[in-house]
Amino acid sequence: MNKEQFIAELKKIDIDITEEQLKKLDRFYNLLIEWNKKINLTRITEENEVYLKHFYDSLTITKVIDLNRIESLCDVGTGAGFPGIVLKIMYPNLKITLIDALQKRVNYLNEIIKDLKLENISAIHIRGEDLKEKYDIVTARAVANIEKLLKYTMHLLNKNGKLIAMKGNIEEEITSEVKSRIENKYIIEKIEQFNLPIEKSSRSLVVITNKK
């Protein structure tokens, strides 16, 4: 996905990107590649692939939530900063907490935040189950199987909060048996399935809330 394709595909999901945001994503890409030589962040390093499989993919969360109306978001197991850093660049209104269990990655994330001059975003070294804050949205991209993920995340939601699990193909993971177990405790509000443009790999967004 070259930059022209990236801009065109974002328009299809109702995202208009500014020159300033494009510059920040470009800078983020360069920093990611630089840091990836020092610590293991991603095996995807070719620019067109990063724009598709990391940047565009991070923004597909907007298929199930209007981030302009959200105040706080926690990205659990953020790794190299996906989707959290990308969401902050595109939605500066969000107050974002990035959490990761590896201190080296947290150091890298805080350097990215500083370099890109991003505000109201912090990276902390903690496990999801140990965090006590409450958020409007908790997201996790390719972190753990759905049942494990619920243990790490559901306590982080405020009264009307939603977990949005960003996954590949979830047909095998969310069997009818698993769905039934989840629905004993929580509400599966939506499962949005789609393919990434160009290379057509499967993606799923699973939206789960606590029972009132």
N, C-alpha and C positions, 0 to 999 in steps of 0.2 A: 504494500500500500504506500504509494508515494504521497507527498503532502497535498497535492491537488485532489487525489482520491480521498484522502483523509477528510479534507474540508467538505467535499461533496457528500461523503457518507454521513458525516455529522449533521449536515443539513437535513438529511432524511430522517434523523431522530430528533429533529427540532433543536439542534444546537448550532448557534452561530458563534464562530470563534474569531477573536480579535487578533490583530497583528501582535499585540503585546503578549497575549496568551500563547500564540504560535512561537514567539521568541523564547518564552519560558519553557515550553515543551522541548524545543530544540536544545536549549541549555541543559535541561534535565537529561535528555538523551546523552549528551556529551559527558556529563558528570557520571551517569550510570556506567558508561563504557569505561571511563577512567577508573572508577572505584571497583568495577568488576575484575580488574586485573589484580586487585589487592585482596578482595574478599569475594566469596562465591555468592553472587546475587541473582544471576540469570544465565541460562544457556542460550537465550535468544538475544543476539547482539547486532544482527544486521539491521540497518536503519528501517527499511521498509517493513520488516517483521516486527520490530519494536512498536512502530506506529500502529500496526494492525493488532498484534496479539497482546500488547500491553496498554498502549494509550487508548485506542478505539475501544478495545475490550473493556477497559475500566469504566468508560463512559456509557456502556450499554445499560448500566444500572438505572439510567433515566427512562428506560422502557417501562419501569414499574413504580417510579417515584419522581415527583417534581421536586428537585433539590433546591429550587428557588424558595420553596415554602418550608424548608427544614432549617433548624438552628444548629443542632449538634449531631455529630456522627463519630462513631468509633470504628476504626479499621483494625480488626483482630488478625494477628499473624500477617501483618502488612508486608513483611519481607523487604523487597526492593522499593516499596512505596506504592504498590498497586492494590486497590485503586486509589488510596488516600491522597497521595501527592497530586495525582492527575485531577482528582475531584477538587482539591483546594485551588489549583490553578484556574480551573474552569468555573468554580462556584465560590468566589471569595467570601460570600455571606456565611459559609459554613464554619462552625467552630469544630475543629477536627482533632481527635486523639488517635495517634498511631501506636499500636502496641506490638511488640515482638519479644520473643523469648531469648534472642541472641543479642548481647550487648554490642558486638561489633556492628551489627546491622543498625541498631539504634543510634550509634555514633555517626554512621554514614547518613542516616535520615536527618539527624539534627544539622549536619553540615549542608545537606541539600536545602533544608528549610532556610538556613542562614544565607546561603549563596543566592537563592531565588527571592530572598526578602519576603517570604510568606509570613503572614500574621495570623494569630489565633489558630495555630496548629503546633502540636508538640508530639515528640516521639518518646515513649517511655519503655523501660525494660521491665516487663511484668507479664505474667500469664493472665489470660482472660478471666480465669476462675478466681484470681486474687484481686481483681479490680473492683472497686466499690461504687464507681460513678454511675449515673443514669443518663441515657442518650435517647434522642428521637429515632435514630437509625444506627444499627450495628451491622457492619458488613464484614464478610470474610470471603476471600477469593482463593479457591482451591486449597483450603486449609486442612480439613479433616472430613471423615464421613459425617453425614448429616446428624446422626444421633449423638456422636461425640461432640460435634460442634454446638449442639443445643446446650450441653452441660457447661461449655465455656462461655456462652454468650447470653442466654435468656435473662439472667439476673441483671444484665446491664441495661435492659430496656426500661424507659420510663412508662408511665401509665398507658400511653397510646403508641408506644414505640414498636418498631418493626425490625426483625432480623431479615436481612437480604443476603442469602447465601449465593455466591457467584460460582457456578460450577460448569463442567462440561456436560456430557450426556448423562442424565441422571436416571435413565430407564432402569438400569440394574441396581442402582443404589436405593432408590425409593420404590421398593416393591410394595405390593398391597399390604403385606404384613408390617413392614416398616412404617408405612403411612398410617396404619391403624394404631400402632404404638405411639407415634408422634401425636396423633389426634386425641389420644387419651388425656394428654396433658396440655397441648397447645392447639392453636388454630393455624392450619395451612391456608393462608389467604389466597395465594396465587402461585402457580408454577408457569413461568413464561419460557417457552423453548423457541430457539431460533438458530440460524447459522450465521457465522461471521461472514462478511462480504469477502469476495475474491477467492479465498481458499476453502470456504464453506464448512469449517469444522463446527461441531455441535456445541451450543451453549445453553445453559439453563439458569434462570433466576428464580430462587425459591423464597417466597415471602411468608414469614411465620410470625405470629403474634402470641402473646400470653393470653390465656383465657381471663376474661374480666371477672 
